């Protein structure tokens, strides 16, 4: 009787281990979920800069815009400017070589 119980428990344990390994393999080969996308309008920023601002202030506003795009990319967003990708997570860059 005890031998039967041990056999059933070991078969159950092996079944659970096999199911967990199979699930892990399936999850590894599944397509990733859709990435969040942020669409920004750099053109509106550039045309919206006041001509009364100093060059330093205009440069600061442009740098702030670029910093926000980098923060979004670091957070996993693909940042698009009117159809152009201007920042994305590192793993989505394609090496030209």
C-alpha positions as CSV (number, residue, x, y, z in Angstrom):
1,X,0.0,0.0,0.0
2,X,2.8,2.4,0.9
3,X,4.6,1.6,-2.3
4,X,1.5,2.5,-4.3
5,X,1.2,5.8,-2.6
6,X,4.9,6.6,-3.1
7,X,4.6,5.7,-6.8
8,X,1.6,8.0,-7.2
9,X,3.3,10.8,-5.4
10,X,6.4,10.5,-7.5
11,X,4.4,10.3,-10.7
12,X,2.4,13.4,-9.6
13,X,5.7,15.2,-8.8
14,X,7.2,14.4,-12.2
15,X,4.0,15.5,-14.0
16,X,4.0,18.8,-12.2
17,X,7.7,19.3,-13.0
18,X,7.1,18.5,-16.7
19,X,4.2,20.9,-16.8
20,X,6.2,23.7,-15.3
21,X,9.1,23.1,-17.8
22,X,6.7,23.0,-20.7
23,X,5.0,26.2,-19.6
24,X,8.4,27.9,-19.2
25,X,9.4,26.9,-22.7
26,X,6.1,28.2,-24.1
27,X,6.4,31.5,-22.4
28,X,10.0,31.9,-23.6
29,X,9.0,31.4,-27.2
30,X,5.8,33.5,-27.2
31,X,5.8,36.9,-28.8
32,X,6.3,39.7,-26.4
33,X,3.3,41.9,-25.6
34,X,2.7,45.1,-27.5
35,X,5.0,47.9,-26.6
36,X,3.8,51.2,-25.4
37,X,4.3,54.0,-27.9
38,X,4.6,57.7,-27.2
39,X,4.1,60.1,-30.1
40,X,5.6,63.5,-29.8
41,X,5.6,66.6,-32.0
42,X,9.1,68.1,-32.2
43,X,8.1,70.4,-35.1
44,X,5.4,72.0,-32.9
45,X,8.1,72.5,-30.2
46,X,10.5,74.2,-32.6
47,X,7.8,76.4,-34.2
48,X,6.3,77.2,-30.8
49,X,9.6,78.5,-29.3
50,X,9.2,82.2,-28.7
51,X,11.5,84.4,-30.8
52,X,11.8,86.6,-27.7
53,X,13.6,83.8,-25.8
54,X,17.4,83.8,-25.6
55,X,19.3,81.1,-27.4
56,X,20.2,79.5,-24.1
57,X,16.6,79.3,-23.1
58,X,15.6,77.8,-26.4
59,X,18.4,75.2,-26.1
60,X,17.3,74.3,-22.6
61,X,13.7,73.7,-23.8
62,X,15.0,71.5,-26.7
63,X,17.3,69.6,-24.2
64,X,14.3,69.1,-21.9
65,X,12.3,67.7,-24.8
66,X,15.2,65.2,-25.6
67,X,15.5,64.3,-21.9
68,X,11.8,63.4,-21.8
69,X,12.1,61.2,-24.9
70,X,15.1,59.4,-23.3
71,X,13.2,58.9,-20.1
72,X,10.3,57.4,-22.0
73,X,12.6,55.1,-24.0
74,X,14.3,54.0,-20.7
75,X,10.9,53.2,-19.4
76,X,10.2,50.9,-22.4
77,X,8.3,53.2,-24.7
78,X,9.0,53.7,-28.4
79,X,9.1,57.4,-29.0
80,X,7.9,58.5,-32.4
81,X,8.0,62.0,-33.9
82,X,5.6,62.3,-36.7
83,X,6.4,58.8,-38.0
84,X,10.2,58.8,-37.1
85,X,11.5,56.8,-34.2
86,X,13.6,59.2,-32.2
87,X,14.2,57.0,-29.1
88,X,13.5,53.4,-28.2
89,X,14.7,50.7,-25.8
90,X,18.2,49.6,-26.5
91,X,17.2,46.1,-27.6
92,X,15.2,47.5,-30.6
93,X,18.1,49.3,-32.2
94,X,19.5,47.6,-35.3
95,X,23.2,47.5,-35.8
96,X,24.0,48.8,-39.3
97,X,27.1,46.7,-39.5
